[in-house]
Amino acid sequence: MRPAPTALKVFGLSLALAHSPGAFAQPPADQASPGQSHEIGHHSWGYLAVESGIAGGAAIVPWLGFDTPTRCNWCQPSSFDVKARDFLKADDPRAIGFISHGVSLGAVPVLALVGSALPAQADHHWEHAAQDAWIMGNVFLVTTAIGNTVKKTVARQRPAFHFHVGNKTEARDYPSQEFLSFFSLDTAWAFSIAASGATLAYLRHYDSAPWLLGGGAILATTAGAMRISADMHWATDVMTGALVGTAVGVGLPLLLHSSANSASVQTAVSPTGFVISGVF
């Protein structure tokens, strides 16, 4: 057997993501071809379609069942949030806001998809890349469902509106966005796609997995910091989005797509984050 990393130390409230060494068990070469050794569990198109149907239905519920709040239920920020805003707020928050979308919805997915496609192409198994892309899409839908439900239920006022400078942000033409601050969905999207891409790479025993983990960590953290600089979210909105996004991005592939060799999984909370480890 060939040793490879085994432990995923994922983003927690500190917005940090790192990996620690270990060993992923892989089928011996005489028992499986490279393509077979990179298979994941429950990867049939029918299974993925059902998964998408459930995730898509969940994503629609907040739009149909919840009204956009017109007043805040959570109106006063903590001193921590105010200090973080003062430290990170950009001189041109509107521009930073638009750039942040490019990172969370552009750069992070491109990294995850390319990181899946290149090893699949090298093995001549393009279906693996298609499966991973589909699973990442389902992760996106589940994250959206959770985020929009929480946003409309909590009804937290965005920092720019709290300080009466909403006209200087990307929300200038969308006043209905005023009470949808908690939690940052852009941050959750970035972390969920980065985490799911890295998790799938580890499950498939790709050599690129550590690079996806590290690159995704940097880009997702950058997207989260930009949401604060854009004056659209408080720091606690971003940290919560990172935690939720990582939980979905790691949890969905592990729970629904682990192979028979990936059954031993342990979780723990440490001072530096949320740790998921085991033999995959």
C-alpha positions, 0 to 999 in steps of 0.5 A: 500500500502507498501512504498518503495524507489521511486527516482533514483539519478543516476551517473552523471559527478561525477561518483556517484550513490545514492538513496533517499527515497520515495514511490513506489506504489504497487498493494494491495495484494487483487488485485494481486498475488506477481508474478503479482505485479512484472510484467513490461510493454511490456514484451512479447517475441515478443516485446523483440525480435523486440527490440533486432533486432533494438538494434542489427542493431544499434550496427552493423552500426558503424562496417559497416559504419565507418572506424577505425580512423588512426589519431586523431581529438582530440589530446590534453588533458586538464590539468584536464585529465593530472592531473587525469592520473598522480594521478591514473596511475598504475605502471602496467597499462596492468594488471589493464586493463585486470582486469578492463574488468573483473569488467565491463563485469563480476562482474557488469553483475553477480550482476545485473543478480543474483539480478534479478534471486533471487527474481524471483525464490522466487516468482516462476516466472523465466520468470521475470529473463529471461525478465530482462536479455534480456532487459539488453542485449538490453541495452548493444547493445544500449550502444555499438552502441552509444559508437562505433559511437562516438569513430570512429567519435571523434577519440581521442588519448588514453593517453598511446599513447599520452605519447608514452607508448602504449607498456606498456598497453593492447593495445600493440598488437592492435595499431588500438586502438590508436584513440578510447579513447572517450568515455570509452565503458567499463565504459558505459557498466558497468554503463548501466548494473548496472543502468538497473538492478537497474531500473528494480528491482525498476519497479518490486518493489523488496526489493533488488533494493537498494542493486543493486543500491548501489552495481552497483554504487561501481562496475561501478565506480571501473571499470571506475577508473581502465580504467584511471589507465590502461592508456587507457582513460582520466578522461573525457572519463570515466565520459562521459561513466558513463553519457551515460551508466546511461542514457541508463540503466535507460532510456530504461527500463523506456521508453519501459517497465514501467507498467501502474502504472509507468507513472509519471516520472520527471527528473532534473539536480542537482549539484550532478548528474542527478535525475530521480524520480517519482511513478513507 
